[in-house]
Amino acid sequence: MGDRLKLVAFALKKWEREKFGSVRRVVKELREELDNLQRLYPSAGVLLQRKEMELKSDKVLEKEEIMWCQRSRVNWLKHGDRNTKFFHNFARQRGSANKLVRILGEDNRWRSGQVDVGCVFVNYFRQLFTTGSSELNMEVLHAVEGRVPGDHATRLSCPFTRSEIERALKDMFK
């Protein structure tokens, strides 16, 4: 009976490697590649590459999530909700899993603490949204796919006529 169990365990490990591969390694590589793309100037080609990389990353992260759900089910079935050390560690760990402890600032120095991390975020977005480069914005806008069809866009960008303004005013004060 012990040999059969070992064979099943071996077959399951082989199946996991074939089905999921080394998901953690692939996730790490995709994140690094995506980070590199995000540091580049946002041209149309770079934006397209980022979009493709994000789609790949989403698929791999979904695989990873499935893998972790299956592992947690096994642990839960094995140890359960029986006021055990496992249960308390699991509950405690879950509370601290997704916290941002430190971040790399613009000056390439690590910042930690809630106030310092918050300042890095505020400075980044303040700079992002107050940039004076209209050339950058136009190139980014040209790379973004439009949602309004051409003929509608033309009609929307036309100046208002006197009759349209009068009709809108009458509708407001009915």
N, C-alpha and C positions, 0 to 999 in steps of 0.2 A: 504493500500500500504506500509506503514512504517513497519508493522509486516513482510511482505513478504521479504522486503529488509534485515531486521535483520536476518531472517532465512537463506537467501542466504549468508550473511556475515558469519554467524556461520558455515554453511556447508563448505564454502571456507576455513575458518581457520582450521576446522577439517581435510579437505583434505590436506592442507599444512602440518600439523603435521604428518599425515600418510605418505604422499609422501616424504617429505624431513626430517622429524624427527627434532631433534634439531641439525642441521648441524653444527652450530658454536661450540657447545659443543664437537661433535665428532671430528671436525677438531682440536680443542685444545688438546683433549686427544691423537689423533694420532701423533700430533707434539711432545708432551711431550714424548710419547713412542719411537718415532723415535730418538729424542735427546738422550734418555737414551741408545738406541742401538748404536748410533754413538760414545758414550763415551767408549763403551766396546772394548776389544781387538778384532781386525777383524779376527776372526777364520771363518772357512767355515760355521759353524752353524749360527753365528752372521750375516755374510754377507747374508745368505739365508733369515733370519728373516727380515733384513733391506729391502731386495728386495721385500718381501711379504708386508711389512708395507708401502713401497713406492707405491706399486700398489693400496693398499686399500686407501691410502691418495689421490692418483690421482683421484680415482673414487669419493670420497667424495668432493674433491675440485671442480670437474666438476659439481657435484650437486649444490654446493654453488654458483658457477659461474652462472649457469642457474637461480638459485633463485634471485641473484642480478640483472641479466639482466631483469628478469621479473619485479622486483621492480622498476628498473630505467625506464623501459618503462611506467609503471603506472605513476610515477612522471612526466615524460616528457609529457605524454598525458594530465596530469592534469594542469601542470604549463607552459610547452612549452618553446619555445625559444623567449619569448616576453620580452626582456630587463627587466626582473624582478629580484628582490632580490634573488629568488630561483636560477635563471640561473647564476647570478654572483657568488653566493656561491658555486654552483656546479662546475663551471669552476675553481675557485680558489682552492677548495678542491682537485680537480683532479690533479692539479699541484704538490701538496705537499703530495700525498697519499703514494708513495713508496720510501720514503727516509730513509736511515739508519742513525739514529741520534746518537746512542751509541751502544757500543759492550762490552762484558765482556772479559777482557784480561786474559792471562795465570795466572796472579797473583790474579785472582778473584776480580779485581777492574774494575769498569765501566770506559770506555774511551769514550769521546765525542769530537766532533770537527773533521774536515776532516783529518787533519794530524795525530792525535792520532788513529783514526779508521783505517786509511790506514796503520799505523805502525803495528797495531795488525794483520791485514791481511798479510802483508809482512812477519812478524816474523813467523806466523803460517805456511805459505807455504814454507818459507826458511827452517824451521825445518823439515817439512814434506818431502821435496825433498832432504835434505842432511843428512837424518838419516843413521847411519852406520850399522844398524841391517839388515843383509841379511837374517837372520832367519825369521823376520817379513815379508819381501818382498816375500820370497819363499812360505810362508804359504798363503799369499794373492794371489800370482800367481796361486797356486794350486786350490784355491777356484774359480778362474775365468774360465768360460767355454771357451774352445778353439774354434777358428773359422776355423782353417786349419785341414782338415782330416788327420788321422794318417800317411797314406802312403805319402801324399804330404809333411807333416812335416818332415818325415825321409829324403826325397829327398832334401828338402830345407836346412837341417842341415848338409848334406854331404859336405866334402871339394870340392872345385872346381877342375876340371881336367884341364890338360894343353890345351886340345883341346877347352874346353869352354872358357878359358881365351883368346886364340888366336882368336877364333870366335868373342868374344866381342870387342877385340882391332881392328880387321878388320872392324867390323860394326861401330865403333866410327869414323874411319878415312876414310870413303867412300866418 
